[in-house]
Amino acid sequence: MTKKDIKDFSIDGLKTLMEERGLKRYRAPQLLKWLYQAGVSSFEEMSNFKKELRTTFDADFYIGQLKILKKQVSSDGCEKFLLELADGTSVESVIIPDDGRNTLCLSTQVGCKMGCHFCLTAKQGFTRDLTIGEILNQVLIAKNDIAPERLTNIVFMGMGEPLLNLENLIAVIDILKDDNAFGMSSRRITVSTCGMAPQLIELCERTDVAVAVSLNATDDETRSKIMPVNKRFPIHELLDACRNLPLKKRARITFEYVLIGGVNDSLDNAKKLAKLLTGMKCKVNLIPFNAHHELKFKAPTKEAVKEFQTHLLENNYTAILRASRGNDISAACGQLKGLS
């Protein structure tokens, strides 16, 4: 029998596994503590499990790890990890330090199938979804790296479309929130999507984490040219879904808007965006496009960015300008890429 990675089980999956082996369900929380708080690499280290039990687990399961192929540190303090998976494929994750916070940008897929034309990951194509364990091992690597500082925030904004790996994503979120594992608050976890409307609704029905939607255009023609997903879920359908999300009373949707020079960064675009979002509980993250030699687009001018933001502010929107971080090591938004 082929061994399975014990980290690929959800919380409910671990409880079921214990019952199937004639064990009490409380063994599952104990296992979580060993895997994600103690960070053990072998069952032999689990001292509150009898030796016979450790031996049987070792016969059927293994504790998966990721190999750090390369670590780069940006001039602004961001750290990027190139991580090798068991099948030889690779992904990248990034730690972003900022005013006492340490945010980890996580990948959920090897490559990406969405084909956004301003994103370097899209040029890699799609290979496969990451498993529960492969996603969580990125978190463990980050925690070990920044110790004794605390990992404060998680954003699913790395390689891949998180909502196309929905079941594993939700299982990971459950473990991130569990006090026997990482004990993170829902409001410190953000899932970003390029606009998968049905899955976005399901996510918000099953979890209470923050959501960020990559809008990036104010009309279907422009958005379809830079984001092929818009042909499946056009702007009106996506925004209708956003208006009907089962969010908590004080929760707001974040709309991410990548400003691309000469494409979507005009004052007219800002006016259209303000109208599109009328009546929505939201904030807007403005992200100047990070130019890269492999991508054909250009960055917006500082004047265009300021004019765009000013119009949103004058119309009572929270419009935050996100500074480019990690650009010198290709760790900025839209620049992550595993080995080709």
Secondary structure, 3 states (H helix, E strand, C coil): CCCEEHHHCCHHHHHHHHHHCCCCCCHHHHHHHHHHHHCCCCHHHCCCCCHHHHHHHHHHEECCCCEEEEEEECCCCCEEEEEECCCCCEEEEEEEEECCEEEEECCCEEECCCCCCCCHHHHHCEEEECCHHHHHHHHHHHHHHHCCCCCCEEEECCCCCHHHHHHHHHHHHHHHHCCCCCCCCHHHEEEEECCCHHHHHHHHHHCCCEEEEECCCCCHHHHHHHCHHHHCCCHHHHHHHHHCCCCCCCCCEEEEEEECCCCCCCHHHHHHHHHHCCCCCEEEEEEECCCCCCCCCCCCCHHHHHHHHHHHHHCCCEEEECCCCCHHHCCCCCCCCCCC
